[in-house]
Amino acid sequence: MLVTGGAGFIGSCFVRTVLKDGEPDTGSGSGSGSGNDGDGDSVIVLDKLTYAGRRSNLPAHHPRLDFVQGDIRDRALLRKLLPGCDAVVHFAAESHVDRSLHSADAFTETNVLGSQVLFDACLEADVPRIVHVSTDEVYGSVTTGASKEDDPLLPNSPYAASKAASDLVARAYHRSHGLPVMVTRCANNYGPRQDAEKVIPHFVTRLLDGRDVPLYGDGSHVRQWLHVSDHCRALRLVLEKGEPGEIYNIGGGTTLTNRELTFRLLRLCGADAGRIRHVTDRKAHDLRYAVDDSKLAALGYRPGVPFDEGLARTVEWYRGQRDRRVRRDQRDQRVQREGNVA
């Protein structure tokens, strides 16, 4: 299979899960091991390696993994990679809301145009199964209840609008050309290896470094939380059992206000409420997301990682990364001091 954006946070977890022949990847390993070298699926990862994609998120060497650095808008490259692929899982996207508020160009170019170019190439190569990975943010803020797959799309940020547009391009390619694409819309993901621009790693890394955390507004915004390994299990389920042309919501089972989440992180990091710094809310900040994932549950999906357990493991992973960084910095400072003395 071809996995676009496979060196990013969610994409790399999915790749590691596939290479372990479907065993959920909970992030406890280093990401550099060989995994299960059996006769499972072979994976081609296509990733541009922007700031959020890292080659180190993937095994350094694996007989069933090929890594290609490139852009999903590169038609010539896609024509080389896609022939013979049995499936495409499309993660590649610009995904940070705050960045999209400051500069939306990259979001439209990658998320909309990039998806359209990829779908064209999949048609040309006659790829039989495609999963397009999207987000619950396309539904906009939900006052009560939970969004269903056929609810209107009401995005409120340039990021969410670009994802909604790519979802509609996927639908159009299925209806117009018979492209066998399925769309998934997930809740907020968390887990190891997430870029520090996102709220959980951002808050954890700041707290571990002894700094304050910036909480938007009064912290009343509500989100569902989904461990990245559960998300990847759901994607594998959709890839195997989903119906082309269908949309599947992927919920997390745990709903918290941002304030409630912050207090959990404070406790896990050994900090108190004095470390919270309330900041001006961002533009068009959606108050509440919630998705109804009963359609996916009918295929057999259930979240498997209890939130408090998964959050504690995630904090410990970042703590380990910080400890390694501190030891490395201390070593470098020692070498520099000894060199200066010499």
Helices and strands as residue ranges (DSSP letters): E 2-4, H 9-19, E 43-47, G 55-57, E 65-69, H 75-81, E 88-90, H 97-102, H 105-107, I 108-114, H 115-125, E 130-135, G 136-139, H 158-177, E 181-186, E 188-190, H 199-208, E 213-216, E 222-227, H 228-241, E 247-250, E 254-257, H 258-268, G 273-275, E 276-279, H 294-297, H 307-341
